Amino acid sequence: MVEQQLRPRGIRDERVLQAMATIPRHLFVPPTLRSRAYDDGPLPIGAEQTISQPYIVALMSEGLFLTGAETVLEVGTGSGYQAAVLSRLAKRVYSIEILPQLAKTARSRLTALGYDNVRVVVGDGNQGWAPGSLYDAIIVTAAAPQVPPALLDQLAEGGRLVLPVGVGEKQHLLRLRKAGGKVTQEDLGLVQFVPLIEGGP
C-alpha cells in the first residue's frame, strides 16, 4: 500500500508512511471486505459511513504537520482507522463520533489493538469537544457545508485544521491555520466524503 499507492502519489512524511505501513487496516473493515482493505478506495463500514481510501488518510494526516507532541481532535471516528494513524503521530487523540454504535465498536477495537492514547467519545463534532479546550490539530472525516465555527474556536494558536468542505461532488479539502489571531486557508484539492451529520446522537 505504501510503496504502490502513497509514495507514488506524493506522500513524503516518513512518520505517516511508517504508521500506515504498520497499522492493520484489515482489522478496521467488516470481515467480508477484508480482502479489499488495502485497495485504493473507500469501503462501507455500516450506518451509511465509510473508511476513507488510504491515500486520503495519508494526505489528511500529513497535512496536519504532526511532530508527536500534539493533542489532536478528530471529528468522525467511523471505524477508528484514522484515529489509529493519528495515535502514532501525536501525543493524544480525542475522537468524537455522533453514531453511538460506531463509537462503541471503534472504542473496543482501538482498545483491543493497544491504541491507548486515543479517547473515543459520543457527540456532535460540529460543536467540537469539551468547551474551552484547545487542540493543536483538528481533522474532520466528513464533509461540512462550511467550516464549523466551534472548531475554529477550539483550534490553538499555531494550530492546523484539515477538513473537507462542500456538498455533493463539489467538495474541497482545506487546511486552515491559526496564527496571530488570524486564520489562513489552503485548498488541498477535490475530494468526496460522506456528509457531516449534525445534531445530538
Secondary structure, 3 states (H helix, E strand, C coil): CHHHHHCCCCCCCHHHHHHHHHCCHHHHCCHHHHHHCCCCCCEEEECCEEECCHHHHHHHHHCCCCCCCCEEEEECCCCCHHHHHHHCCCCEEEEEECCHHHHHHHHHHHHHCCCCCEEEEECCHHHCCCCCCCEEEEEECCEECCCCHHHHHCEEEEEEEEEEEEECCEEEEEEEEEECCEEEEEEEEEECCCECCCCCC
